[in-house]
Amino acid sequence: MSNHTVEKIGGSSMSRAGDLVETIFVGERESDAIYGRIFVVSAFGGITDLLLEHKKSGQSGVYALFAEAGTNDGGHEGWSDALSRVGAKMIGIHGELLDDIGDRQRADAFVRDRIEGARACMIDLQRLCSYGHFRIEPQLQTLRELLSGLGEAHSAFVASLLLNRRGVNARFVDLTGWRDDRQPALEERLGEAMEGIDLSRDLPIVTGYAQCREGLMREYDRGYTEVVFARLAALTGAREAIIHKEFHLSSADPKIVGLDAVRKIGRTSYDVADQLSNLGMEAIHPNAAKILRQADVPLRVRHAFEPDDPGTFIGPDAGEKGRVEMVTGLGVYAFELFEPDMVGAKGYDSAILEALARHKVWIVSKTSNANCITHWLSGSLKAIKRVERDLAARFPNAEITTRNVALVSVIGSDLSELGIMRRSLDALWSEGIAPMAMQQGTRRVDVQFMVAKDQMEETIRTLHHTLIGEPQDHAAPRETEAAAA
């Protein structure tokens, strides 16, 4: 195994790139210690929302406006103006991060080239498809990838300039395929990009988006950065993969249970990380975790602005049996299909799954019995109503309801002997909270409670106090220990 690490920095942290120079990029490191690392960076905070659509509110960005406009005459004004606003936002970031006027001029020119290049492609595409023989819909996914890559290319380029000015030999590594007429496979794209880079004296700053034959967004949508990060760690045989976030991976949201009550998880298993991803905690994308697990590369989640803290170590056997590690919750929709004729009949389950996949609605959990199937969903109500419409047409006798509720999950590496359900129900009952449903899987890594949405935070506080209690020390191993393991 090589002695280097592959490290990912998210968009919110990248927006504080100047502070990152003093923590994870350089900080107190001597010259040699600066190298031996590969950084994979996301776009600056908010940029991808502007380019595509807002991740939480769904507000249209450039891509969504273009898709809505289609080939209508004059329909380019909305998306074109939005693209100009993205360019202005990017250039505004240069004024905040880059002190040298020459660096700002180079960065401004870089943005203008990419923004105007994308605009020209989109105008040409719209004009071509206006003839009717060519359809715009098959090209939308390609356009989504092109736009997304603008954000990552921008942040990696600016970070490289910032570090070069500090005397660091940072190398901008562009995986976005800009003006590249080939479509290599992802592994080929990564391998070519890393050729000629000497990790003992070069610090690669790699774009979190990679254009490739597989089409990353088609499969992972906005989880592509972590997949690039994981593939690069596996391909180069990294000693450790590290994700830098603005917070510690903790036992609960400190805004809900209080800063003094939460504790850093310290060490846990990939099984737990998968559960967190499913609940939108974004510890790591499940596919990225799978790549690292198969390549035997351990993962660490660190606080980007606390460089001396080892963070949380995630490995195949890193979890501690018999310990509740986190209590977290998520607002979900209870989507229920009740049909008396379902008993003994086939096709209901697959039809629901097809509709949910067609409208890109995320399934958080699921329960079923003889004549009722309930999915606990995360997504826009608009998309769920489309699912409801499709299924009502398919099963006209079914009763289909959608309710806005919350799912609270108790997560740990092995909860088999803790009596979680009994202890939780006693505690919730004493607080006047009656779950509408609950379940525990046979792997015993989580217990889920479905409650009224306005009771979610009180449920989290009650379960955290009951099952985790006072802060304890579950320190992660230092990197040298992990390397020796």
N, C-alpha and C positions, 0 to 999 in steps of 0.2 A: 504493500500500500504506500502511496506517495505521502509526503508530509505536509501537503498543502491543504487549505480549506476552501470551500466554495460558500460564499455568503450572500444572502439576499437582503435587500433593503426595500421596504414598502414605500408607497407614495407619500404618506403623511410624514414619514421620517425624512424622505428625500427633500421635502419642502424646507427642512432645516439642515440642508447640506453643509452650510457654514459651520454649524455646531458639530456635525458628524466628522468634520476634519479634526476637531479637537477630541473626539472620542474614539470612534472605531477606525477611521481612515489612517490617522497619524497619532494624535494624542501624545502619550509619553513614550512611544516606541522609538528605539534606536533605529538607525537606517535599515539594517538587514531585516529587522522584525516587521517592517512595513510591507515587505514582499511575502511571497509564499501564500498569497490569497487571491482568489478570483471573486470579484463582486458582480452580482447580477442585480440590476436596478429596475424598479418600476418607474412609471411616469410620475412627475411631480403631482402632489395631491390635487385632485379636482380636474386635472387635464383630461383623463380618459372619460370622465363623466361628460365633459364638454364635447369630446370627439364622438362619443357613441350615444349614450343616454345615462341619466343619473342612476346610479346603482340602486338607490333606495326609493327615491320618489318616482323614478321612471320618466322624469322630464326629458323631452327630446333634445339630443345633441345633434351634431352635424349628420351623422349616419342616419338617425331616425328621421330627421327632416328631409334628407335626400330620398329615403325610402318612401316617405309619405307623398313627396312631390311627384315621384314617378317621372313621366315624360311630359307632364303638363307644360304648356307654354308659359314662360315666366315663373315656372316653379322652382327655379334655381335661386331666387333671391333669398329665401329663408335660410337654406343650408349654406349658401355662399357667404352671407353676412355672419352666420354662426362660425364658419371657418375663419373668417377675418378676426372675429373676437378671440378665437383660440390662439391665433398668431400673436395678437396684441398681448394676450395673457402670458404667453411664453416669453415674449420680449420683455415684459414687465418683470419677470423673474430674474432676468439677467441683471437688472439694476439693483436687485436685492442681494444677489450672491457674488457677482463679479466686480471686483474693485478696479481692475485694469481696463482702460478704455479699449485697448486693442483686443482683449478677450471678449468684451461686450460686442464689438463690431463683428468679430468672427462668429460669435453665437447668433447675433441678429441675422447675419447673412445665411447661416445654416438654416434658421427657421424660415426665412423667406423662400429659400430654395425648396424646402420640403412642402411648405404650405401651398406655394404657387404651383408646384409640380402636381400635388394632389388635386388642386382645383382644376387644372387643365385636364387631368384624367377624367374627372367627374363631369365636366362640361362635354368632353368628347363622348363619354358613355351616354349621357342624356341625349345628345344630338343623334348618335348612331341609332339608339333604340326608338327614336321618334319616327323612324321610317316603317316600323311595324314588323319587318322581317326579323328583327332582332329583339329579344326579350330582355328586359332589365333585371327581372327577378333572379335568374341564375347568376348574375354578376354581383348581387348584393353582398354575399358572404365574402367574396374576394375584396370588395370595397371595405367591408368592416375590418378585415385584416390590415389593409393598407393604412386606414385611418388610425387604427390602434397602434401600429408601429411608429407613428409620428411621435407619440408621447414618450415612448421608451428611448427612441433615438435621441430625442431632445435632452432628456435628463442625463443619459450616459455621456453625451457630448459635453454638456455644461459641467458635469462632475469631473470629467477628464481635464478640462481647462482649469478648473478650480485647483485641482491637485498639482497640475503641471506648474502653476504659479507658486505653489509651496515647495517646489523642488522635487516633487515625486514623479517618477517616470510612469505616469498613468497612461494606459493605452485604450483608446476608444475602440471597442469591438462591436461592430454593427452587424447584427444578425437579421435585420429587417428586409434584406433583399432589395434595397432601393436601387432602381435602375438595373437590376440583375435580371436578364431574360431567362435564367435557368430556374428550375424548381427542384433543388436537391432534397433528399430525405433529411429529416431533422438531424440524425447522427452525422450525416455528411456535412451539413451546414455547420454544425458545432465543431467537427474535426478540422474543417478547412479554416475556420475562424481562429482556432487556437494554434495553428501551424506557425512556427517562427517566434512564438512567444516564450521567453525565458522567465519562468516564475521566480527565479532568484534575483532578477533585476527589473522585471516589468510588473506593473500592477494593472491587470485587465479590468476595465469597467465595461461590462457586457450588457447589451440591451435585453430587457426581460421578455421581449417579443422576438420570435424567430420565424421568418417566412420559410415555409417548407412544403413539400409535396403533400404531406398528411393534412395540412390545414389545421393549425392548433385551435383556432377559435371554433371550428366546426364541432370539435369534440369537448373542449374544455371551457369554451367561451372565455370569461375573464379570469379563469384560473390558470391561464397559460404561463404566467411568469413563474409560478412555482414548479410547473412541469419542466420548463427550460432549465431552471435552477437545479432540479433533481437530476435531469438527464446529464447536465454538465458535470455534476458531482460524481455520478456513476461512471460516465465516460472517462473522466480523468483520474478515477480512483482516489477521490479525495479522502483525507483522514477523517474529516468531519464536515457535515453540512450545517450551516448556521443561518437562522432567520432572525433578523433584527427587527424588533417592533418597538412601539412607543410605550409599551407597558410590559410588566411581567406576566407570564402565564400563571394566573392566580386562582385561588379556590372559589372565588365569586367576583362579581362586579363590585368594586369598592364603593361605587356610588349608591349601591343598594344596601349592602351589609355594613358599610363603614370601613374606612381605611385601616383602622386598628384591628378589625376582626379578620380581614383576609390574610392569607398566607401564600407565599410563592409555592407552586407545586413542587419544584425542585427536580424531581425525576418521575418519569411515567413511561407508559408503553405506547406503541403505535396504535394499539387497539383503542386506547383512550383518546389519542389524537384524532382518530377517525370519527369518534362520537362528537368531539368538539367541532370538527369541520361540518358535520351534518347539521349542527345547530347554529351554523353561521359564525362560530367563534374564530374561524380562519387560522387555527394553529398551523395547519398545512392542508393543501388540497389532497383528498384521498388518493388520487392517482399518483401524485408526487410522493406521498408516503410509501406507496407500493413500490415505486421505482427505487427509492432509497433502501427499503427493506430487502428487496431482492438483490441489490448490489452490496448489501452488508455495510452501508455507510450510516453511521449514527447521526442523529439530528439533535441540534441544540436550538432553543429559542431564547434569545437574549434581549435585554433592555438596551436599546440603541444609545441611550444617554447615561447609562451606568456601566462604564466599560470594565470596572473591576468585579462586577457581579457575574458569576458563572452561568446564571440563568437556569433554565430547565432542560435537563438532558432527557431525550426520548430515544429509547432503544427497544429491541425485541423483548428483553427481560428486565427493563428498567423499572417497571411498575412495582409497587409494594402491595403485596396481597393483604386483604382485610383493611384497606384504608379508603375512605371516601375522599376523592381528590378535588372534586368540584361540584358545585350546585349552580346551575345556570338555567335560564328560561328564554323562551322565544314566543312572540306573538304568532299564532298560526290560525288557519281556517279549518274548522271541522267540516269536512265535505262528506256527507253521508248519503248513500244510495240504499234505500230500503225497497225490497221487491219480494212479496210473498211467493211468487213463482220461481224465485231463484233456487229454492231447495232442489238439489239434485241436478240442476241445469249447469251447463258450462258456457263460458263466453263473457260473463259479466266482468270478471276480474281483468281479463285481457283488454276488453273494450274500454274500461276505465283507464287503464295504464296507457293505452294508445292515445286516448284523448288528452291525458295529462302531458304526455311527451310531445304531442303535436302542438300544444299551446305553451310548452316550456314552463310547466309549473313544477316546483321542487317538492318531492315527497319527503317529509321529515319522519313520519311514522305511519303505522297502519294497524287497524284492528278489523276483525271480521267474525261473523258467526253464520248461522244457517241461511239467513235471509237479509243480512245487512253488511255492507262494507263501508268502513269509515277510513278516510285518508286524512291525516293531519298535514296541512299543506302550507308552504311558504311561497308567496308570489303575489302578484297584483290581483285585486278583486275582479278587475276587468277580464283578465285571462281566465280566472276560475269560472266566471259567468259564461264564458265561451265554452268551457268544458261542460258546464251544466246544460247549456243549450244543445250541444252535440249529443249528450247522453239521453236527454229528454226525447230527442228525435229517434234515437236507437231503441230506448226502452220506455214507450209511452205510458205504461202502467206503473212505473217506478215513482216513488216519492224521493225527491232529491232536495236536500237542504244544505245550506252553507251558513255556518255560525263563526263569529269572530271570538276566539278563545285564546288560551295560553297553554304552552307545554313547559313544564319544569322538569328538569332531568337531574338526577343524582348519579354521578359518574365516578368510577374507580376501577382499578385493575382487576380486582377479584372481590366481589361483594357477597360471595355465597354464604358466609357464616355470620353476617352482621345483623340479620333480622331487619333489613332496611324498611320493608313495607310496614311491618308492625310498629316500629319506632316512629316512622314518619306519620302514619295515620294517627297514632296517639297524640303526637305533637300538633298536627294540623287540627285535629278535633278540639284540642284545648284552646286553639286560637279561633275556633268557629269557622274553619275552612273545610268544606266538604268537596273533595275532588269528584268531577263528573266521570272520570275514567282513570285507570292506572294499569301499568303493565311492566313486567320484567322479563327480559329475554333469557334464553337458556345459557348464554355465555356469561351472564352475571356481571356485565361491565356497566350496566346502567339500569335505573328504575325511573319510569316516566309517570308524571302526574299531570292530568289535564284539568285545568281549573278555569274559573271565570277570569277574563283578562284583567279586570281591575284588582284581582287578588294575586297576580303573578309575583309582584315584588314582596308582598308579605309572606307568600309561600316560600320564596327563596330565602328570606331572612330566617324564617322559622326552621326550615330544613338545615340551613347552614349552621345555625346555632346548635341544633340537636345532634347533627351527624359529624360536624367538624369541630365545633367549639372554639377553644382558645387557639391562637396561633402557635404552631410548633415548628421546629427546625427540621426540614427535610432537604438538606442542602444537596445541590447537584454536584457530581464530581467535576473537578477542574479539567480543563482540556487535556492536560498531560496524562491524567488518570484515564480519560476516555481513550486516548491514543494507545495507551498501554494495554487496554482491555482486549 
